[in-house]
Amino acid sequence: MSVIAKLSDVSVKRGTTSILRDLNWQIRANERWAVLGPNGAGKTTLLHLLSGYIFPASGSVEVLDELFGSSDITELRARIGLATPNMLNRIGLDETVHDAVISAAHGVTGIGFEPYLGVDETRAGKLMAEWNLLQLSDKRISEISDGERKRLLIARALMPNPELLLLDEPTAALDLGSREHLLQILQRLCLEPNSPSMVIVTHHVEEIPSGITHVLLMRDGKSIASGPIDQVISSVTLSATYGVPVNVHQNDGRWFAVARVK
């Protein structure tokens, strides 16, 4: 599969308001994308579209060789890992870290009567170790920090071994230490050859982990620019994206930006 997702002339509306407008975008195998833009750009809506939770008002969406409107969307969702802040509302804060991770093997929240095999326990343990959660296995979500919750959501999204991983602002509202800790693990994930194709939504270039290969810049539901990160991120493109003059520089594989606001 060379093309993971393809959006052709896609528009999404909420009532009479256009959220995405005539969007054309393509994700190829082994690409790691960051979607960057201001509030209201349509970034989270784009993730909901890719994960099959909303449908376009016009245009076509094809994800993992499945065309929206012609495929079983429930089966498609099982092939996609999605980590969003509102997932915690579905899981519940009384759930333990272990149960929140392993239950994703069956696409459910909470341990019920589903059969969990040794391979499920092995994968859950491996993911909790990789995301520094193993020592928190028996703790309830209400007892862990925001940074630990963010890592939990990503570990859970990876549990079913998805072909496409979608992360909605994974480092938002974290302190500096927690943010950098999470970005280091995300960097390792991006650089792992067997990792799924990935889309990370963020507001800030500083929150793009090293290892991201491509960037989509969005404003007002439209694409400002997209392509390889080194070709797309610049002071010119970010100024157009955010509507203010922006100076951009790169250091050790990471990007940084300062806006010049009068």
C-alpha positions as CSV (number, residue, x, y, z in Angstrom):
1,M,0.0,0.0,0.0
2,S,1.8,3.1,-1.2
3,V,-1.0,5.6,-0.4
4,I,-2.3,5.6,3.2
5,A,-4.9,8.4,2.8
6,K,-6.1,10.6,0.0
7,L,-8.4,13.6,0.2
8,S,-9.7,15.0,-3.0
9,D,-11.5,18.4,-3.1
10,V,-12.9,17.7,0.4
11,S,-15.1,20.1,2.2
12,V,-16.7,19.7,5.7
13,K,-19.5,21.9,7.0
14,R,-21.0,22.3,10.5
15,G,-24.4,23.8,9.8
16,T,-23.8,26.5,7.3
17,T,-20.1,27.1,8.4
18,S,-17.4,25.6,6.3
19,I,-14.7,23.9,8.5
20,L,-12.6,22.4,5.7
21,R,-12.6,23.9,2.2
22,D,-11.6,22.1,-1.1
23,L,-8.8,20.3,0.6
24,N,-6.5,18.1,-1.4
25,W,-3.9,16.1,0.5
26,Q,-2.2,12.7,0.4
27,I,-0.3,10.6,2.9
28,R,2.1,7.9,1.6
29,A,3.4,4.9,3.4
30,N,6.3,5.6,5.9
31,E,5.5,9.3,6.0
32,R,5.2,11.1,9.4
33,W,3.1,14.2,9.1
34,A,2.5,17.2,11.4
35,V,-0.5,19.4,10.8
36,L,0.1,22.9,12.0
37,G,-2.1,26.0,12.2
38,P,-3.9,28.4,14.5
39,N,-7.1,27.8,16.4
40,G,-10.0,27.3,14.0
41,A,-7.8,26.1,11.1
42,G,-9.7,22.8,10.9
43,K,-6.9,20.6,12.2
44,T,-8.9,18.5,14.7
45,T,-11.8,18.2,12.2
46,L,-9.2,16.8,9.7
47,L,-8.3,14.1,12.3
48,H,-11.9,13.2,12.9
49,L,-12.4,12.9,9.1
50,L,-9.4,10.6,8.7
51,S,-10.6,8.4,11.6
52,G,-14.0,8.0,10.0
53,Y,-16.0,9.8,12.7
54,I,-17.3,12.5,10.3
55,F,-17.9,12.5,6.6
56,P,-17.2,15.2,4.0
57,A,-20.0,17.4,2.6
58,S,-18.3,17.1,-0.8
59,G,-15.2,15.5,-2.3
60,S,-13.9,12.0,-1.6
61,V,-11.9,10.5,1.2
62,E,-9.9,7.2,0.9
63,V,-8.1,5.8,3.9
64,L,-6.1,2.5,3.9
65,D,-7.6,1.6,0.5
66,E,-11.1,2.1,1.8
67,L,-13.3,4.7,0.1
68,F,-15.7,6.5,2.5
69,G,-19.3,5.7,1.6
70,S,-18.4,2.4,0.0
71,S,-16.7,0.6,3.0
72,D,-17.5,-0.7,6.4
73,I,-16.4,2.3,8.5
74,T,-16.3,0.2,11.8
75,E,-13.8,-2.2,10.4
76,L,-11.7,0.7,9.1
77,R,-11.6,2.4,12.5
78,A,-10.2,-0.8,14.0
79,R,-7.1,-0.2,11.8
80,I,-6.6,3.4,13.0
81,G,-5.1,4.5,16.3
82,L,-6.6,7.7,17.6
83,A,-5.5,9.7,20.7
84,T,-7.5,12.7,21.5
85,P,-8.0,14.5,24.9
86,N,-11.8,13.6,25.0
87,M,-10.9,9.9,24.9
88,L,-10.3,10.2,28.7
89,N,-14.0,11.0,29.1
90,R,-14.9,7.7,27.4
91,I,-12.4,5.7,29.4
92,G,-13.2,7.2,32.8
93,L,-10.8,8.3,35.5
94,D,-11.4,5.3,37.7
95,E,-9.9,2.9,35.1
96,T,-6.4,1.6,35.8
97,V,-3.5,2.3,33.4
98,H,-3.2,-1.4,32.5
99,D,-6.9,-1.8,31.8
100,A,-7.1,1.4,29.8
101,V,-4.2,0.2,27.5
102,I,-5.1,-3.5,27.1
103,S,-8.8,-2.9,26.5
104,A,-7.9,-1.2,23.2
105,A,-7.1,-4.7,21.8
106,H,-10.9,-5.1,21.5
107,G,-11.7,-1.5,20.8
108,V,-13.6,-1.1,24.1
109,T,-13.1,1.0,27.3
110,G,-12.9,-1.0,30.5
111,I,-12.3,-4.7,31.1
112,G,-15.5,-6.7,30.5
113,F,-15.9,-10.3,29.3
114,E,-13.6,-10.0,26.4
115,P,-10.9,-12.7,26.1
116,Y,-7.4,-11.4,26.6
117,L,-4.6,-13.6,25.5
118,G,-1.0,-13.8,26.5
119,V,0.0,-11.9,23.4
120,D,-2.3,-9.1,24.5
121,E,-0.7,-8.9,27.9
122,T,2.8,-9.0,26.3
123,R,2.0,-6.2,23.9
124,A,0.4,-4.1,26.7
125,G,3.4,-4.6,28.9
126,K,5.8,-3.7,26.0
127,L,3.8,-0.5,25.3
128,M,3.6,0.6,28.9
129,A,7.4,0.1,29.2
130,E,8.1,2.1,26.0
131,W,5.9,4.9,27.2
132,N,7.2,4.9,30.8
133,L,3.9,3.7,32.3
134,L,4.9,0.2,33.6
135,Q,5.4,1.4,37.2
136,L,1.9,3.0,37.0
137,S,0.2,-0.1,35.8
138,D,-2.2,-0.5,38.8
139,K,-2.8,3.2,39.4
140,R,-6.1,4.8,38.4
141,I,-6.1,7.5,35.7
142,S,-7.3,9.9,38.4
143,E,-4.0,9.3,40.3
144,I,-1.5,10.1,37.4
145,S,-0.3,13.4,36.0
146,D,-1.3,15.1,32.8
147,G,1.9,14.1,31.1
148,E,1.3,10.4,32.1
149,R,-2.2,10.6,30.8
150,K,-1.0,11.9,27.4
151,R,1.4,8.9,27.2
152,L,-1.3,6.6,28.3
153,L,-3.6,7.7,25.4
154,I,-0.8,7.1,22.9
155,A,0.0,3.7,24.3
156,R,-3.6,2.8,24.1
157,A,-3.9,4.1,20.5
158,L,-0.9,1.8,19.6
159,M,-2.3,-1.3,21.3
160,P,-4.2,-2.7,18.3
161,N,-1.1,-2.3,16.1
162,P,-2.7,0.3,13.8
163,E,-1.7,1.1,10.3
164,L,-2.4,4.8,10.8
165,L,-1.8,6.7,14.0
166,L,-3.6,10.0,14.7
167,L,-2.5,12.2,17.6
168,D,-4.4,15.4,18.5
169,E,-2.1,17.9,20.3
170,P,-0.3,15.3,22.3
171,T,1.9,17.8,24.1
172,A,-0.7,20.5,24.7
173,A,-0.8,22.1,28.2
174,L,2.3,20.1,29.4
175,D,5.1,21.8,31.4
176,L,8.5,22.0,29.7
177,G,9.9,18.8,31.3
178,S,6.8,16.7,30.5
179,R,6.6,18.0,27.0
180,E,10.3,17.2,26.2
181,H,9.9,13.8,27.8
182,L,7.0,13.0,25.5
183,L,8.7,14.5,22.4
184,Q,11.7,12.2,23.0
185,I,9.5,9.1,23.0
186,L,7.6,10.4,19.9
187,Q,10.9,10.9,18.2
188,R,11.8,7.3,18.8
189,L,8.4,6.2,17.4
190,C,8.8,8.4,14.3
191,L,12.3,6.9,13.6
192,E,11.2,3.3,14.1
193,P,11.0,1.7,10.7
194,N,8.0,-0.5,11.6
195,S,5.9,2.3,13.1
196,P,2.6,3.2,11.5
197,S,2.1,6.2,9.3
198,M,1.4,9.1,11.5
199,V,-0.4,12.4,11.7
200,I,0.3,14.8,14.7
201,V,-1.8,17.9,15.1
202,T,-0.2,20.9,17.0
203,H,-0.3,24.7,17.2
204,H,3.4,25.1,17.6
205,V,6.5,24.2,15.6
206,E,8.3,23.6,18.9
207,E,6.0,20.6,19.5
208,I,6.9,18.8,16.3
209,P,9.2,15.9,17.2
210,S,12.4,15.3,15.3
211,G,11.6,12.5,12.9
212,I,8.5,14.1,11.4
213,T,9.0,14.0,7.6
214,H,6.2,16.1,6.2
215,V,4.0,19.1,7.2
216,L,0.6,20.4,6.3
217,L,0.0,24.1,7.1
218,M,-3.6,25.1,7.5
219,R,-5.6,28.3,7.9
220,D,-9.4,28.8,7.8
221,G,-9.9,25.2,6.7
222,K,-7.6,25.5,3.7
223,S,-4.1,24.2,3.0
224,I,-1.4,27.0,2.9
225,A,1.4,24.6,2.0
226,S,2.2,20.9,2.3
227,G,5.2,18.6,1.7
228,P,8.5,17.6,3.1
229,I,9.2,19.5,6.3
230,D,12.5,21.1,5.2
231,Q,10.7,22.5,2.1
232,V,7.5,23.7,3.8
233,I,8.5,25.3,7.1
234,S,9.9,28.8,6.7
235,S,9.3,32.3,8.0
236,V,7.2,33.1,4.9
237,T,4.9,30.1,5.1
238,L,4.4,30.4,8.9
239,S,3.7,34.1,8.6
240,A,1.0,33.3,6.0
241,T,-0.4,30.5,8.2
242,Y,-0.6,32.5,11.5
243,G,-1.3,35.9,10.0
244,V,1.6,37.6,11.8
245,P,5.3,38.0,10.9
246,V,7.1,35.0,12.1
247,N,10.9,34.2,12.4
248,V,11.7,30.5,12.1
249,H,15.0,28.7,12.8
250,Q,16.0,25.1,13.2
251,N,18.3,23.5,15.8
252,D,19.4,19.9,16.1
253,G,16.4,18.6,14.1
254,R,13.8,20.7,15.9
255,W,12.0,23.9,14.7
256,F,11.4,27.1,16.7
257,A,9.4,30.2,15.9
258,V,9.0,33.7,17.3
259,A,6.2,35.9,16.2
260,R,6.8,39.7,15.8
261,V,3.5,41.2,17.2
262,K,3.2,44.9,17.4
